Amino acid sequence: MTDTAERNAELTIGAPHRELLDQVLDKWSLQVLNELCERRCRFNDLRRAIPEVTQKSLTATLRKLERNGIIERTVLSTRPVAVEYHITPLGKTLRAPVDVLLAWADTHMGDIKRARDRFDAL
């Protein structure tokens, strides 16, 4: 794509895009994905790794991510029965774009803080 074509390309963000981005980029989802990118985890492992999350919020987050095919839930045949979560190949593809967003935030955090300070001073 040429520079001109890129500038003229229209970015369309429809309801399905907004819904998906809301579900996979919220604060708990990003923290869960960060944990699951490193290793498989049981529910309580995730609770210990993210102590601020409530059981209810973690359950809802895991269900959203599973519904979207980002993580997978495996029932282990142990006594008592246990459940383990792991990231799917589709979920692994989120790592690069999230890393780009985080790098952008790191680069511009000073500018953003100054803008917030100016706004809050009004």
C-alpha positions as CSV (number, residue, x, y, z in Angstrom):
1,M,0.0,0.0,0.0
2,T,1.4,3.4,-0.8
3,D,1.6,6.3,1.7
4,T,-1.3,8.0,-0.1
5,A,-3.5,4.9,-0.1
6,E,-2.7,4.4,3.6
7,R,-3.8,8.0,4.4
8,N,-7.0,7.6,2.4
9,A,-7.8,4.1,3.9
10,E,-10.8,4.4,6.2
11,L,-10.6,2.7,9.5
12,T,-14.0,1.2,10.2
13,I,-14.7,0.2,13.8
14,G,-18.0,-1.5,14.0
15,A,-19.9,-2.9,16.9
16,P,-18.3,-6.4,16.6
17,H,-14.9,-4.8,16.7
18,R,-15.7,-2.7,19.7
19,E,-17.2,-5.7,21.5
20,L,-14.2,-7.9,20.9
21,L,-11.7,-5.2,21.8
22,D,-13.6,-4.4,25.0
23,Q,-13.5,-8.1,25.9
24,V,-9.9,-8.9,25.2
25,L,-8.2,-5.6,26.1
26,D,-9.8,-4.9,29.5
27,K,-7.5,-4.7,32.5
28,W,-8.2,-8.2,33.8
29,S,-8.0,-9.9,30.4
30,L,-4.6,-8.4,29.7
31,Q,-3.3,-9.6,33.1
32,V,-4.8,-13.1,32.5
33,L,-3.2,-13.2,29.1
34,N,0.1,-12.1,30.5
35,E,0.0,-15.0,32.9
36,L,-1.2,-17.6,30.4
37,C,1.4,-16.6,27.8
38,E,4.0,-17.8,30.2
39,R,2.4,-21.0,31.5
40,R,-0.8,-23.0,32.0
41,C,-2.6,-22.0,35.1
42,R,-5.4,-23.3,37.3
43,F,-8.0,-20.8,38.6
44,N,-6.4,-20.3,42.0
45,D,-2.9,-19.8,40.3
46,L,-4.5,-16.9,38.4
47,R,-6.1,-15.6,41.6
48,R,-2.7,-15.6,43.3
49,A,-1.0,-14.0,40.4
50,I,-3.6,-11.2,40.1
51,P,-4.6,-10.6,43.7
52,E,-6.7,-7.5,43.0
53,V,-9.2,-9.5,40.8
54,T,-12.3,-10.8,42.5
55,Q,-13.4,-14.4,41.9
56,K,-16.5,-13.2,40.1
57,S,-14.5,-10.9,37.8
58,L,-11.9,-13.5,37.1
59,T,-14.6,-16.1,36.2
60,A,-16.3,-13.6,33.9
61,T,-13.0,-12.7,32.2
62,L,-12.0,-16.4,31.7
63,R,-15.4,-17.1,30.1
64,K,-15.1,-14.1,27.8
65,L,-11.7,-15.1,26.7
66,E,-12.7,-18.7,26.2
67,R,-15.8,-17.7,24.2
68,N,-13.6,-15.7,21.9
69,G,-11.2,-18.6,21.3
70,I,-8.3,-16.8,23.1
71,I,-7.9,-19.3,25.9
72,E,-8.9,-22.9,26.4
73,R,-10.2,-24.6,29.5
74,T,-9.2,-28.2,30.2
75,V,-10.8,-30.4,32.9
76,L,-8.1,-32.5,34.5
77,S,-9.0,-36.0,35.6
78,T,-7.6,-35.6,39.1
79,R,-9.1,-36.1,42.5
80,P,-10.7,-33.7,43.1
81,V,-11.3,-32.7,39.5
82,A,-9.4,-29.6,38.5
83,V,-9.5,-27.1,35.7
84,E,-6.5,-25.6,33.9
85,Y,-6.4,-22.7,31.4
86,H,-4.0,-22.1,28.6
87,I,-3.7,-19.7,25.7
88,T,-4.7,-20.9,22.3
89,P,-2.7,-20.3,19.0
90,L,-5.2,-17.6,18.2
91,G,-4.6,-16.0,21.7
92,K,-0.8,-16.1,21.1
93,T,-1.4,-13.8,18.0
94,L,-2.5,-11.1,20.4
95,R,0.9,-10.8,22.0
96,A,2.5,-8.7,19.2
97,P,-0.2,-6.1,18.9
98,V,-0.5,-5.7,22.6
99,D,3.3,-5.3,22.9
100,V,3.1,-2.5,20.3
101,L,0.3,-0.7,22.3
102,L,2.4,-1.0,25.5
103,A,5.5,0.3,23.8
104,W,3.5,3.2,22.4
105,A,2.2,3.9,26.0
106,D,5.7,3.7,27.4
107,T,7.0,6.1,24.7
108,H,4.3,8.7,25.2
109,M,3.5,8.4,28.9
110,G,5.3,11.6,29.7
111,D,3.2,13.5,27.1
112,I,0.0,11.9,28.3
113,K,0.8,12.8,31.9
114,R,1.4,16.4,31.0
115,A,-1.8,16.5,29.0
116,R,-3.8,15.1,31.9
117,D,-2.2,17.6,34.3
118,R,-3.1,20.5,31.9
119,F,-6.7,19.2,31.6
120,D,-7.1,18.6,35.4
121,A,-5.8,22.1,36.1
122,L,-8.7,23.7,34.1
